[in-house]
Amino acid sequence: MGGNGIGGFLSRRNLLHSGAATIAAALAPTPLSSQEREQAVPFSGADTFDDVWRTVRDRFYDPHLRGLDWGSVHECYIADAARAGSEDVLAGVINRMLSELRASHTRYYTPDEPEYYQLADIFAGALRRHGLEQAFPGGRVTYPGIGILSRANDQGHSVVIGVIDGTPAEQAGMLAGDEIVSADNAAFQPVASFRDKVGRPVALVVQRAGAFVHMQVTPAAIQPNTMFLDGMEASARIVRSNNRRIGYVHLWCYAGYAYQRRLEHLLSQGTLKEADALVWDLRDGWGGAVPEYLDLFNPRAPTIQITDRDGVSEFGDVKWRKPVAMLINGGTRSGKEVLAYGFKKYGLGEVVGTRTEGAVLAATAFLIGGGLLLLAVGDVRVDGVRLEGVGVAPTIEVQAGRAYGHPGDPQLDRAVAELSGA
């Protein structure tokens, strides 16, 4: 690592990135479901569509809208938007329009999707003066869930991408790769299946390796940022290999300095303080990280320990001076990709896994109609390199297994082997 390398990299201006976000805690008022809102007020898809269209016109990072005739795009979709009889159908129309821009961080989410709540919590500061309390009375973002990241497959079933550590899903034995078929004998929906069922067992049927597995899970009122912070702490553990103690921690979300502070505490005073090396897992979830977080691995700066008169010590400017490896995959996005780029370029350690997503535009969120628009509002270059659509390749390529952080995780296994010399 060159003398100016990491310093130059870390001095770059902080940029707002988003990337996938967070869950837990006590039940609080939640926004109305799509069906409840449709019963409360007349549904007007055309008005919401027009608001999204205008917001993109006025705020999208490229004033030329990537060469599109945005007026003509409006005409292509407005009739379908006007005919939409529900928010889900309208969201499909809006997202077809947004896909014409071929840009990351540009999508419209509804309250039937966990991402709606996760992004609302990530961008709560920006949204507080722009409708957050109207959508979430008291400004507290929660939703009923079990602590998974998922995506729909071709059959419309939810496939689990990640199981957040310490959540009801992990406690029930759910694994990444599970396909959720039904909940309480009805078709599974990521939010609706748990609405009004917080604290009550729900019977799930999942398909795993060709077999059907029955399990019970008790949903919680999820507060996204709390879930991701607690999930990071719950993931931290020591893996023993070749007489070495290899620390492991998974950053499911990096949208805010609270995540970095929690990581520093784990390394200096918590579960990982006795580790001989570290596996830093940035796979899946949301981004939000800024380049300065790589200063954690800067060997040329001191760590400060402050002890008060009662003997209570706190560490500041924590530095990790032992070996470290990073895990990445196609779900590593946004600010996490900036970290992966710097980690690799400045030789901080091996980068294990598969190429990152290449979703590195700066974004913000808007509450529009009954949903949330995530919109790319700034182009991003890292040390002059544009990572959008390209991503970051690992130094050691390893394809994923079905379940991260478990014995069937070849990416983690390879990182541990590299750090332990096994």
NUSE-355256 format. One record per residue (C-alpha): x negated, y, z. Coordinates in pm, whole numbers, padded with zeros to 5 digits, always signed. Layout:
XYZ/...
//
This chain:
+00000+00000+00000/-00159+00327-00112/-00212+00615+00130/+00037+00844-00052/+00277+00577-00176/+00525+00531+00103/+00493+00890+00221/+00580+01023-00125/+00867+00779-00156/+01009+00864+00186/+01006+01237+00120/+01273+01209-00150/+01596+01399-00083/+01862+01202+00103/+02137+01093-00134/+02484+00972-00053/+02520+00614-00165/+02803+00376-00102/+02797+00019-00151/+03054-00248+00016/+03146-00160+00460/+03283-00265+00837/+03528-00419+01110/+03649-00496+01473/+03812-00368+01792/+04149-00279+01934/+04471-00244+01743/+04553+00107+01625/+04816+00249+01389/+04764+00129+01033/+04886+00282+00708/+05208+00162+00555/+05191-00136+00324/+05259-00086-00046/+05607-00231-00007/+05687-00012+00294/+05574+00303+00113/+05783+00216-00191/+06090+00189+00035/+06009+00518+00211/+05956+00743-00092/+06024+00711-00466/+05724+00560-00641/+05567+00782-00908/+05282+00614-01086/+05239+00892-01342/+05169+01156-01074/+04900+00946-00905/+04750+00854-01242/+04729+01220-01342/+04563+01310-01010/+04299+01041-01059/+04245+01142-01421/+04194+01510-01324/+03960+01420-01036/+03743+01219-01273/+03746+01502-01527/+03636+01756-01267/+03401+01553-01044/+03244+01264-01243/+02865+01289-01245/+02848+01324-01625/+03035+01638-01740/+03055+01482-02087/+03222+01171-01941/+02974+00948-02123/+03093+01070-02462/+03458+00979-02410/+03744+01196-02528/+03901+01203-02183/+04226+01350-02312/+04267+01062-02555/+04189+00815-02276/+04472+00972-02075/+04714+00920-02363/+04612+00556-02397/+04714+00473-02040/+04974+00724-01920/+05272+00528-02054/+05162+00214-01868/+05111+00420-01553/+05460+00569-01580/+05612+00221-01617/+05418+00077-01321/+05667-00039-01060/+05423-00089-00774/+05092+00040-00646/+04917-00285-00737/+05030-00259-01100/+04938+00110-01109/+04593+00033-00966/+04540-00214-01249/+04620+00058-01505/+04396+00314-01333/+04108+00070-01312/+04138-00014-01681/+04104+00358-01749/+03808+00391-01512/+03634+00093-01671/+03600+00298-01991/+03336+00505-01808/+03109+00200-01761/+02983+00336-01429/+02927+00183-01087/+03098+00321-00777/+03403+00412-00983/+03719+00224-00885/+04065+00276-00734/+04161+00068-00428/+04498+00009-00260/+04586-00068+00104/+04627-00432+00004/+04248-00453-00038/+03997-00458+00251/+03770-00228+00051/+04026+00052+00086/+03976+00053+00463/+03604-00012+00453/+03541+00283+00223/+03780+00505+00418/+03573+00435+00730/+03241+00482+00551/+03356+00818+00410/+03563+00920+00713/+03357+01234+00765/+03421+01357+00412/+03786+01254+00421/+03871+01400+00760/+03977+01730+00606/+04130+01563+00304/+04409+01337+00421/+04242+01083+00649/+04477+01145+00942/+04779+01133+00715/+04676+00787+00595/+04548+00676+00936/+04726+00843+01231/+04466+00957+01481/+04193+00916+01221/+04107+00563+01335/+04065+00328+01039/+04169-00031+01106/+04323-00320+00917/+04427-00676+01002/+04159-00920+00893/+03919-01199+00980/+03578-01054+00885/+03501-01177+00535/+03386-01026+00208/+03565-01184-00086/+03650-01148-00454/+03927-01291-00672/+03841-01574-00912/+04007-01655-01245/+04292-01832-01065/+04358-01527-00847/+04230-01705-00534/+03997-01524-00293/+03644-01666-00294/+03442-01584+00018/+03120-01400-00063/+03011-01339+00293/+03122-01422+00646/+03037-01144+00889/+02860-01276+01197/+03063-01285+01517/+03403-01240+01347/+03711-01465+01360/+03615-01615+01023/+03274-01726+01148/+03426-01858+01470/+03671-02065+01262/+03386-02219+01061/+03446-02043+00729/+03153-02044+00486/+03046-01835+00189/+03173-02012-00121/+03505-02116+00037/+03807-02053-00185/+04106-01950+00026/+04418-02107-00121/+04695-02029+00128/+04776-01870+00464/+05071-02002+00669/+05191-02195+00362/+05205-01886+00141/+04966-01761-00127/+04669-01592+00039/+04635-01212+00029/+04326-01051+00189/+04526-00800+00397/+04896-00888+00369/+04841-01244+00495/+04734-01102+00832/+04968-00806+00864/+05168-00820+01191/+04969-01132+01293/+04681-00980+01488/+04602-01205+01784/+04815-01493+01652/+04667-01805+01486/+04708-01829+01109/+04679-02163+00928/+04448-02142+00626/+04384-02393+00352/+04047-02350+00182/+03887-02543-00100/+03526-02636-00027/+03310-02847-00258/+03619-02993-00424/+03795-03086-00100/+04073-02907+00087/+03992-02801+00442/+04256-02693+00696/+04153-02440+00960/+04308-02198+01203/+04185-01841+01234/+04307-01563+01461/+04298-01225+01283/+04183-00910+01461/+04239-00539+01411/+03926-00465+01211/+03747-00132+01240/+03502-00159+00951/+03195+00027+01079/+03221-00145+01416/+03248-00485+01248/+02938-00430+01039/+02734-00295+01331/+02837-00578+01561/+02791-00828+01278/+02434-00712+01227/+02358-00759+01595/+02530-01099+01601/+02323-01213+01302/+01990-01144+01474/+01810-01460+01580/+01472-01631+01593/+01397-01915+01350/+01106-02136+01456/+00887-02261+01174/+00530-02393+01171/+00478-02278+01532/+00581-01923+01443/+00883-01722+01555/+01051-01573+01246/+01310-01305+01320/+01618-01276+01101/+01876-00997+01072/+02150-00927+00815/+02244-00569+00728/+02597-00614+00590/+02634-00237+00555/+02380+00046+00569/+02612+00346+00547/+02485+00561+00833/+02186+00603+01061/+02364+00404+01334/+02263+00088+01147/+01897+00185+01145/+01906+00275+01516/+02062-00062+01599/+01796-00239+01391/+01518-00048+01566/+01662-00147+01904/+01675-00514+01805/+01310-00499+01699/+01177-00302+01995/+01391-00418+02288/+01643-00673+02168/+01669-01022+02022/+01383-00976+01773/+01119-00811+01993/+00918-01135+02036/+00930-01233+01667/+00602-01289+01482/+00755-01188+01147/+01087-01059+01012/+01335-01157+00740/+01533-00841+00648/+01852-00956+00475/+02012-00697+00246/+02234-00936+00052/+02597-00845-00018/+02815-00587+00153/+02783-00210+00119/+02485+00018+00063/+02445+00369+00202/+02077+00345+00300/+01834+00630+00242/+01464+00594+00150/+01343+00715+00491/+01450+00383+00644/+01139+00226+00491/+00933+00430+00737/+01013+00149+00981/+00729-00040+00807/+00481+00250+00794/+00166+00130+00983/+00014+00479+00997/+00266+00640+01232/+00309+00591+01608/+00597+00447+01809/+00709+00653+02109/+00831+00505+02439/+01003+00737+02688/+01068+00620+03047/+01286+00819+03286/+01251+00841+03667/+01474+00536+03711/+01238+00325+03501/+01474+00309+03201/+01277+00305+02876/+01383+00400+02526/+01181+00366+02208/+01172+00623+01930/+01019+00622+01583/+00996+00244+01605/+00745+00080+01368/+00727-00286+01266/+00362-00378+01205/+00408-00752+01159/+00482-00940+00834/+00823-00886+00675/+01017-01026+00379/+01337-00895+00222/+01634-01094+00089/+01833-00958-00209/+02093-01086-00455/+02350-00967-00708/+02557-00825-00422/+02272-00598-00306/+02378-00257-00427/+02347+00118-00403/+02122+00250-00125/+02005-00103-00048/+01865-00118-00401/+01667+00198-00334/+01514+00024-00033/+01443-00287-00240/+01270-00077-00506/+01044+00097-00254/+00978-00218-00053/+00861-00393-00370/+00673-00102-00529/+00474-00019-00219/+00390-00379-00135/+00556-00402+00204/+00629-00773+00165/+00782-01039-00055/+01128-00975-00202/+01311-01309-00220/+01634-01392-00404/+01787-01272-00730/+01812-00937-00912/+02020-00668-00743/+02345-00538-00891/+02218-00219-01055/+02490-00001-00898/+02292+00305-00794/+02502+00612-00871/+02574+00850-00582/+02942+00842-00487/+03212+00988-00271/+03576+00898-00199/+03913+01065-00251/+04249+00967-00102/+04490+00998-00394/+04852+00885-00396/+04872+00570-00191/+04515+00461-00261/+04148+00556-00251/+03932+00656-00546/+03561+00579-00520/+03391+00799-00779/+03034+00836-00900/+02947+01205-00857/+02568+01205-00903/+02307+01031-01115/+02014+00881-00925/+01652+00821-01016/+01404+00662-00777/+01045+00777-00832/+01170+00883-01175/+01316+00539-01254/+01687+00495-01327/+01806+00173-01166/+02172+00201-01272/+02261-00104-01480/+01911-00247-01426/+01868-00330-01059/+01557-00459-00885/+01404-00800-00955/+01264-01008-00668/+00898-01096-00637/+01003-01455-00566/+01317-01566-00750/+01532-01819-00565/+01891-01899-00659/+02152-01890-00383/+02306-02181-00200/+02669-02189-00094/+02626-02043+00253/+02392-01763+00358/+02221-01786+00695/+02293-02158+00730/+02084-02469+00660/+02204-02463+00298/+02048-02122+00229/+01747-02172+00001/+01670-01799-00018/+01637-01770+00358/+01445-02098+00373/+01192-01969+00118/+01144-01639+00303/+01085-01824+00631/+00835-02056+00460/+00646-01757+00315/+00623-01587+00653/+00532-01898+00851/+00286-02046+00602/+00486-02370+00599/
//
